[in-house]
Amino acid sequence: MGLDPVELPPEARRTLLAARAAAVCLLILGMLVFAAAAAGHDLGGPALFASGSSAALALLLVCRYERLPRHANRLIALASTLIVAELTFFQPSGELYAPLYLGVVIYVSFFFSRTQALAQLLVAVGLWAVAVGHVHSVDDAAQIWILGAGTLAAAAAMTRSIRDQLQRTAERAKTHLATLNAFFQHAPAGLGFGLLDCDLRHERVNQALAEIMGHERHEIEGCTLRELAPKNADILEPLARRVIESGEPVIGIEVENVQGKCHLVSYYPVPGPRGIVGVGTAVTDVTHLKTVERRLEETNRKLTVLATTDELTQLPNRRLLGEQLDLALARARRGGLAVAILCLDLDRFKEVNDSLGHAYGDRMLVEVASRLRAGARATDVVARVGGDEFVIVLADLDVQEASVLAETVSARIRSLLADPLPVGAVEVRVEACIGVAIYPTDSREADGLLAAADAAMYVGKHALTHVA
């Protein structure tokens, strides 16, 4: 009847539904009796009593349904049966009212247990037999009773079957709903679930999603997507509408809110009997993961630098030199170019370490590295491969000009190193021996080129030693 239950426990909801249905049935019964009696001009006492009793019982159910005991509906069903019996026995042409038993049988078959429904059916069938036996011969009464009893029994069986099927469907729906609520309401922190209607309004959200959005649940429900996420609305709204139109989910959209927190947003279509009826949303707070990811990236970057860079001079180390040399040789093979290798060794480095200490030696190496970088071309690789050993790679050279260019760079480096090196409070003069090897003249492999340049460097060092 559209009334809300007053402090009605959950187990009594079925009783409430039965009471409301009984009230409707009684109102219809009373109106049918009054209309039938009026049409036949036999508005006698039985008809008026039946109509008034039906109206009174319906009014009682409507006004006091929440305070009626559990067995009240059984008494009301029996009262309905007796009202129909009173019509069939005392109203003129009373057997015409016997089909009203059908309504009572359908009602009790749907709302009562099998035993109670069977008892009501037997009462109705018995009263039907008495009603037709008074006005018909035995043979006619038997035929009419069998037809009526069969109709009542079939109606009861069909109603019971429909009721059982609806009950099984309702139980499955309750199980599914309970499962959904278990995941929906008890999702861990950082994993929010919500339901949007076709206008992208939040119909339902769980506590985790409310915490992610920084609002209370009652503040979110009813609000549009744009109202709650204005920063990312231009990204999220088209995706949600695409889910409604296409029925295909959109998964793992990374967005950042105004507080700088990072979320992964996924949208899923919610199907209905006539198409998509809404959008399910799943929001995961991945701020901590993104922070960890950024830290790992920074750590990896630092580790990569440490693995490929000389810590003292910040020049490439032997490992990075090998990688760069392999790339330079690969380009040279494809393009018919030349590669020059310059190996450099400082002559007075050991004296500086022994006389001034390792701190001064380190400062000297840093200054040498700076001058080597200045003497080489911007595209050349300058690497430190040992204590006082350096290698310079001159890539992408013309084969005919490679030797001349290598000598030019060597001369420029010697000139830069000839000036005194300021090391703390003193100045140090150093000499460097430089060995040159060229691809493809001296070797066609990286190791061969390095070995050739190293050998040329030691030949020069040996020559300087003999001259001295």
JOGI-V442400 format. One record per helix or strand of 3 or more residues. SS is the DSSP state (@ for helix, = for strand). FROM is the first residue (numbers start at 1). TO is the last residue. Records with the same first field share a line. If there is no record, write none. Layout:
SS=FROM-TO ; FROM-TO
This chain:
@=10-39 ; 45-67 ; 72-90 ; 94-111 ; 114-135 ; 138-185 ; 207-213 ; 217-220 ; 225-228 ; 233-246 ; 287-308 ; 318-335 ; 349-356 ; 358-375 ; 402-418 ; 446-467
==191-196 ; 201-205 ; 250-256 ; 262-272 ; 275-285 ; 338-346 ; 381-384 ; 389-397 ; 421-423 ; 426-428 ; 432-439
